[in-house]
Every structure is written in structure tokens, then in C-alpha cells.
Amino acid sequence: MELNLGTSIRRLRTERGMTQEELADYAGVSFQAVSKWETGTTTPDIALLPKLAVFFGVRIDDLFGITDEDELERVDFILGHERITEENFAYSKKVLDKALENRPADVRVLKTYARLYLAKNQRDRLAARSMLRQAIALSPADDELFLLYRQVCGSEPDDFIRDCEPYLEKVTANSRLYELMIGALTERRYFDRAEELIAVYEKNVPQGLPAVFRGDIAFADGRKNDAYALWDSVDAGDHKAQYELGERFVKTGDDARAVKAFERSFAAAETPRDLSAVYSLAFLHERLGNREQAKTAWQTILDVLASDWNTTDGETVDWAKRERDKF
């Protein structure tokens, strides 16, 4: 980065039709000092820079002749060497917004923008994980904390396993923690440990979810027929297990099975009925182009909100109406 402070002062002064004496009077220096600045013999005292920027009506950066390319290099340095803060995120975003305004098809700028958001996301995730670790230590029986922690860990199940597995012995009745841990272990292909936890889990939850989880292991291990045999063994009246099966079938691309599983899940729900399966049906039918079935699903959501949850207005209802009326 080349700092052309003297050149910038001379350019700004002449553009505004000012003499060296006028600038010297304002800055409280001699006109000879201004002349030395402009020739590069000396530079202004750093304390004068804000005053000079105000005098010329520019940013301090503009005094140094910092180019757009210089600022992009600064953003690259931030991403490579600094911790992302609110301040340098805002600065980087401003630089990149300006660059994209001038060069909307610049791949380098677009790539740098993506890196910036990834870095900010990582910073936010680390902060959230720190808060959740503290909360879990204080209230390990709160299953929502483990769900949030699993979501924050995202594509890093090893972190969830490492940080949360010690709590299995402390909160043996926390079925949600077992479900999340079994899923994380299966994702990482730690099948033996996942099987161990399923054996403990099914003592408290003897319904169909253990078969769902064992099917997950078989599927992850490449034994698709075994997986489907286990999944098909789940009782049609098991509301939660059927919903989980529907989610599995969506991921495997078996849409017909997914529809049936979601329908069975909703049919087995007890009042006040959980609408998770119906939401999944609505989105699935829309994706498949089944307009009438999607519309029916949204109407079912509205009906159940009114009958089971006494909810007839608000954003949830308005959203369902908007979705229904699309068809």
C-alpha cells in the first residue's frame, strides 16, 4: 500500500482553490510546513490528520490516497490474521458493498464476501457454544440446551460428542440427549458406541425409536435392505417414530414412503395434536407439485390451530393462510 499523503493534500487543496497559506492558517502551521508536506519532505503530525480531514471534507483514509484495491487487501488481512469483531465486520462489509456496486461480477469480491460471512458465522457459533456450555453445566436436565448445542455444532458432530457425552451418566433419563448423541455417533460412524446407547435408551423408551436408530446405523453402514426392514417394523400408531421415519425417507428420496409416514404420524397424534408432520407434508407435496394435497395440508394446519390450540390469528395463522392461498 503506497501512502501518498503529500500528493493527496496538494490535490485536495488545489481542487478547492485554496492557497498553502490558507491551509497553514487553519492547521496552525507555517506555509513552509505545508509546502514540505506537499513535496513529501515531511509529513503532518498525526494529531493534525482529523483536522485536515474535516477541512477537506474527506475521510482520514482519503488523505493517504487509499484505493479500493488497498481496502480489499485490508479486508483480506482481517480475514487471514484478525479475530472478527463487530467493527471490522462492518468495515469489511462496507468495503465489499462498495466494490460490488462498482464491479458486481467480480469473482474475487464475491468470494471474499462469502469468506467474511463464514468467519462471522464461526465467531457467532463459538460465542453461542460458550454460552450453551455454561448453561448445560448449570442445568443438564434441560433437553432443549442439548438440542441447541447440536444445532450450533452443525457439521462438527465430534465437538458435540466430546462436550456432551459426559452428561449421559449424569442425566440418564434425558431421552433427547440420548437421541442426539446416537445421531451424532451414527453420523461419525461410531456404530458400536451408538448401539450401546440405543440399548440403554430403549429401557426408558421401548417404542419404535430404537428401531429407527438401528435402521439409521444399517443405512449408514451400507445395509439398505436391513435399514428398511427395521424402519418398516415400526408400529404405524407410533406418532414420534413415524414422524422420524418420514424425515428419513425424505433424505433418502423415498417420497411415497415419506408421505405415508407423515400421514401416519399425524393420525396417531394426541390432542392437542402436534403439527410437525403436517408441515412436512405441506412442504413435501409442494415440492412434488401436488398442489391440491399441499393446499389441503395447509388448511388442516389452520383447522388444528383453531380446534386444538385455540389459535385463530397471529403470524402463524397468517403464514398458513398465505401458503394455502398460493394454490
VENZI-V206977 format. One record per pair of residues at least 12 apart in sequence whose ideal C-beta (glycine too) atoms are under 7 Angstrom apart, sorted by the first residue. I is the first residue (numbers start at 1). J is the second residue. D is the distance in Angstrom with one decimal. If there is no record, write none. Layout:
I_J_D + I_J_D
This chain:
1_66_6.9 + 1_70_4.7 + 1_73_6.8 + 3_64_4.6 + 3_65_6.8 + 4_64_7.0 + 4_65_3.9 + 5_43_5.6 + 5_63_5.9 + 5_64_5.6 + 6_37_5.1 + 6_38_4.9 + 6_39_6.3 + 6_40_4.4 + 7_65_6.4 + 8_62_6.9 + 8_63_5.2 + 8_64_6.6 + 8_65_4.7 + 9_37_5.5 + 9_38_5.7 + 9_63_6.9 + 10_38_4.1 + 12_56_4.4 + 12_58_6.8 + 20_34_4.4 + 20_35_5.9 + 26_55_5.5 + 27_48_5.8 + 27_51_6.4 + 27_52_6.7 + 49_63_6.3 + 68_99_6.0 + 71_95_4.5 + 72_95_6.5 + 72_99_6.3 + 72_112_6.9 + 75_92_4.5 + 75_95_5.4 + 75_96_6.7 + 75_112_6.0 + 76_112_6.7 + 78_92_5.8 + 79_115_5.3 + 79_116_6.5 + 79_119_5.8 + 84_119_4.8 + 84_120_5.4 + 84_123_4.6 + 89_120_5.5 + 92_116_5.3 + 93_116_6.8 + 96_109_5.9 + 96_112_6.2 + 96_113_4.9 + 96_116_6.7 + 125_152_5.5 + 128_152_4.8 + 129_149_6.9 + 129_152_5.3 + 132_145_6.0 + 132_148_5.8 + 132_149_4.7 + 132_152_6.4 + 133_163_6.5 + 136_149_6.7 + 136_167_6.9 + 140_167_5.0 + 140_170_5.4 + 140_171_4.9 + 141_171_5.3 + 141_174_6.2 + 143_174_5.4 + 143_176_3.5 + 143_177_6.3 + 146_164_6.0 + 146_176_6.1 + 146_177_4.8 + 146_180_5.6 + 147_176_6.3 + 147_180_6.6 + 149_164_6.4 + 150_180_4.8 + 150_184_6.9 + 157_184_3.9 + 157_187_5.0 + 157_188_5.3 + 158_188_6.3 + 160_184_5.1 + 161_181_6.9 + 161_184_5.2 + 161_185_6.5 + 164_177_6.7 + 164_181_6.5 + 165_181_6.3 + 168_181_6.6 + 173_204_6.4 + 175_201_6.7 + 175_204_6.1 + 175_205_5.4 + 178_197_5.7 + 178_201_4.3 + 181_197_5.9 + 182_194_5.1 + 182_197_5.1 + 182_198_6.0 + 182_201_6.8 + 182_213_5.1 + 185_197_7.0 + 186_216_5.1 + 186_217_5.4 + 186_220_5.5 + 189_220_6.4 + 191_217_5.2 + 191_221_6.4 + 194_217_5.9 + 195_217_6.9 + 198_210_5.3 + 198_213_5.3 + 198_214_6.3 + 207_238_5.2 + 207_241_6.1 + 208_234_3.7 + 208_235_5.4 + 208_238_4.1 + 208_241_3.3 + 209_240_6.6 + 209_241_5.1 + 209_244_6.7 + 211_230_4.9 + 211_233_5.4 + 211_234_5.4 + 212_231_6.5 + 212_234_6.3 + 212_241_5.5 + 212_244_5.1 + 212_245_6.2 + 214_230_5.2 + 215_227_4.3 + 215_230_3.7 + 215_231_4.4 + 218_230_6.3 + 231_245_5.5 + 231_248_6.8 + 236_264_5.0 + 237_268_4.7 + 238_268_6.6 + 239_265_5.4 + 239_268_4.0 + 239_269_5.0 + 242_261_5.0 + 242_264_4.4 + 242_265_3.8 + 242_268_6.5 + 243_262_6.8 + 243_265_4.0 + 243_276_5.9 + 243_277_5.0 + 245_261_4.2 + 246_258_4.9 + 246_261_3.7 + 246_262_4.1 + 246_265_6.3 + 246_277_6.4 + 246_280_5.9 + 249_261_5.9 + 250_284_6.6 + 255_284_6.6 + 255_288_6.1 + 258_284_6.1 + 259_281_6.7 + 259_284_6.4 + 262_277_4.3 + 262_280_5.1 + 262_281_4.7 + 263_281_7.0 + 265_277_3.9 + 266_278_5.4 + 271_308_5.6 + 272_308_3.8 + 272_309_5.6 + 273_304_5.5 + 273_308_5.2 + 275_301_5.6 + 275_304_5.9 + 278_297_5.4 + 278_300_5.4 + 278_301_5.4 + 279_301_6.8 + 281_297_4.6 + 282_294_5.4 + 282_297_3.7 + 282_298_5.4 + 282_323_6.8 + 285_297_6.1 + 291_327_4.6 + 294_327_5.8 + 295_324_5.6 + 295_327_3.9 + 298_320_5.3 + 298_323_4.8 + 298_324_3.7 + 299_324_5.7 + 301_320_4.9 + 302_317_6.6 + 302_320_5.1 + 302_321_6.8 + 302_324_6.9 + 305_317_6.1
